[in-house]
Amino acid sequence: MNVLGSAAIVQSTNRAGAVSRFAAIFGAPPLHEFQIDGRDLSVSVFPGVSVLAGPASALEALTDLRATVFVRSLSEAEAELRAGGWTTEGALGDGASLLARDPDGNLLEFVENPGAPG
């Protein structure tokens, strides 16, 4: 699997408050912000940290989500994860995303980013 990078996930039911706190820490606004299609969730991306925000009911299914891992090929990553004992649990949003749980119960999102340097 060709891992291009990763970001820890911080969850919040108060998007404005969380974004304000992390903007203060990093001394800059989020690098990128977007809504997750099909879910009442938004993402604010800072260097190495993504704030996943929405109502508690939307965050509940993702309580175990720990990080996003950026990979060159999602199909390659999925094959390696399954061979390593991970189980897949669908996707976080539309597009090239895969939720996978390791044998210890940790949930990670894998996102395909084939054009990234690495």
N, C-alpha and C positions, 0 to 999 in steps of 0.2 A: 504494500500500500504506500502510495506516495503522499505523505502528509505535508501540506503547504503551510499550515499554521493552526492556531486554536485560539479560542476566547472563552473565558469563564462566563457562566450565566449567573446573573443576579436577578432575582424576581422581586417585583414590587406591585402593590395594588395602588400606589400613588406615583404615577409616571412623572409628573412635574417635580415632585420632591426628590425622587431618585435621580432624575436627570440633573437637577440643580446640584445635588451633592457630588455626583461624579464629575460634572463640569468644573466644580470648585477644585476637586482633587487634581484633575488633569490640566486645569487652567485654560480650557477650551471647550466649546460646545461639542456635541456628538459629531463624529466623522460622517455618520450616515444614520438615517432614521427611516423606518418603513412599517407598514401594517402587514400582518401575516394573513394571507388570503384564507377565508373560511373559518377564521377564529377571531375572537374579540381581543386580540393581542397586538401590541406594537413592540418594536425593537429599536433601541437607541444604542449605537455602536461607538464604543470608546476604544482606545488602544488596549487590546487584550481582555476587554470586559464588554459584555453586551447586557444591557438592561432589558429584561423581558417584562413588560408591564400590561396589566389588564385587571379585570375584576377577579376576585378570589375564585369564583366558579370556573373561569377560563384557565386560571393557573393551576387549579387542583389536579388536573390530569397530568401535569408536568412537574409535579412536586419533586420528583427524583432527577430532573434534568440538571446536569452538572456543567456541561460545556458544549461548544460547537467545534467540530474538527473539520478543517477545510482540506479536501482531497482532490487530486487530479482526476480520478475516475471513481465514480460512485459504485459502478458494477464491480470493479476490482476490489474496492473496500468492502462491499457487502460479502463477496466470496471469502475474503480473508477473515472477516469478522465471524461469519458462520463457522468456518473451519476452526476458529479459536474458541468456540463455545458461546458466542454472543447470540442473542435472539433479536429479531427485528420486530418493530412495533409501528410500522407505517411511516408517515412523514409529518413534519411539523407544518408545512404549508405546501402550496403547489410548487412544482419545479423539482430541481435536483436536490432533494433532501431525504434523509433516512434517519429514523430514530432507532437506536440499537441499545440493548441492555447487556451489560457484562455479567458473568456468573455471580458477582457480588451484589448485583442489583442496581448498579449505577447506570443511569440513562444518559446517553450522549447523542447529539445530533451530528450527523455527517452530511456535509454540503459539498457538492461538486463545484470546483472552481478551476476548470481546465486551462484558462488563460492566465492564471496567476504565475508569477515568476517562482522558481524553486527548482 
